[in-house]
Amino acid sequence: MQVILREDIDKLGKIGDLVKVADGYARNYLVPNKKAIEATPKNLNAMDHAKKMVSDRIRKLKKEAAADADMIKALALTIKAKSGEEGKLFGSVTSMDIAEAMKAQGVGIDKRKIILDEPIKRLGDYTITVKLHADVTADFKLTVIAEE
């Protein structure tokens, strides 16, 4: 099935792209979540007009992402975790834990936007990257300390 993307989707395409995807993926995920529309002849003709609208939307999203990036860069989080004697954690600090700590600080970010190569398993200071937009990323400092 061919669909027109309404937002950037990693490994699939950018806004306004005409892509071929599996029928189930389109019907069950992309279209209901308003991430894409079906590529009918009517929609294809409207795509030219929509591309102009999309470019305005991209600029707006990028501007909002840049504003969010400034807030995130000023952020310094501290997460308490249970640990052993040598600074090794019982469990790990994941992107979900980081997202919850950010929300407590007043910055709501989806956990999928937090880039971690691997879960944090030791006490210490870390630099965490948040990908807000295809072109906008922000780094902030995370400190993992031992729980008393």
N, C-alpha and C positions, 0 to 999 in steps of 0.2 A: 504494500500500500504506500502511496506517495502522500507525504504531508508537508506543510509549510510550517517551519518552526517559528514560534512566537517569542522564544527566548533562547539564549545560548545554552547548549547542553554539551558537556564534555564528551568527547569521542563520537559525537554525532553531527554537530554543526552549529552555525551561528544563526542569529535572528534573521528571518527572511529566506533562509536556505530551503530549497526544495530537496527533500531527502526521501529515500525509499527505506521503509522499516517493515518489520513483521506486522501482520494485521493485528495480532493480539496486543502487541506493544502499543500500537497506535490507539486501538479501541479502549484498552483497559488503563493506560497510563497517560499517554501524551494528550489526547483530546479531553478526557475528563478533568485533568489538572490544568487545562488551558495553556499547555506548553506548546501545542501545535494545533493546526486546523487541517482538515482533509483537503487535498489538492484537487478540487473540482474545477471545471473550466471557468465557472463564475469566480471562484476564489483566486485562480491564477490571474484573471484579468484585474482583479482588485489588488493583487500583490504589488503592482507598480506603485499604486497610491499608498499602500501600506508600507512600502520600503521607505518612503519619505517620512511617514509617521514613526517608523521604527528607528530611523537614524536620530530623530529628535528624542525618542525614548532612550536610546543608547547614551546620548549625551547626558540626559537627566540622571540615568542610573549611575553613570561614571562619576558625575558630580556628587551624588549622594554617597557613593562608595568612597570618594576622596575625603568627604567630610567625616564619615565613619572611621576611615583610616587615621585621621588626625586624633580622634578620640581614643582609638586603640593604642596608638603609639605612646600616648601619655599614661597608659595603664601599667600598673605594676601589681601583679597578683601574688598572693601567698596562699598555698594550699597545705593543710596539715594532713599527714598520712602516718599510719602506723608503720614503724620500721624496726629492723633488727639492730644489732650492735654495730655493724660495719656500714650503716647507712643504706642498707638494702631494704626496699619496701616489701611489706606483706601485701601482695597484689601489685597494682600499678595505677598510675594517674593517666587516664585516657582523655580523649577529646571531649567526651561527654562531661567528665568532671571539670574540665577547664571551662566549657560552655556554661555550666551551672555557676561556677565561681564568677565568671564574667557577668552573668545575669544578676547576681547578687550585688555587683558593683554598678549596675545600671546600664550595662552594655549587652543588649540581646543579640547574640550571634548564633547561627545554626552550627551545630557540631560538625557538620560535613564541610564547613568552610575552614575549619582549623586543620592545618597541615602538620601531622606528626609522622615522622618516618617510622617510629616504633613507639609503643607506650613507654612512659617514663617509669623506671623501676628503681631509681636511686634518689637520695636526698641531694639537694643542690640547686643551683641557678641554671635556668634554661631560657633560650630565646625561642619564642613560639611565633610561627608565621600564620597569618590569617589571609586567605585568598577571598577578597570581597567581590572582585570583578575579574574578568579575563586579563585586564591590564593593571589592576590595582591590588597590591598586597600591603600588609602592615605587619610589623614585628613588635612584640612586646615582651617584657621580662616576666618570667614565672619563677617563683622560689618555692621549692618543696621543702617543708620543714617537718621535724618529727613531732608526732602528737604526744602530749604529756601523759 
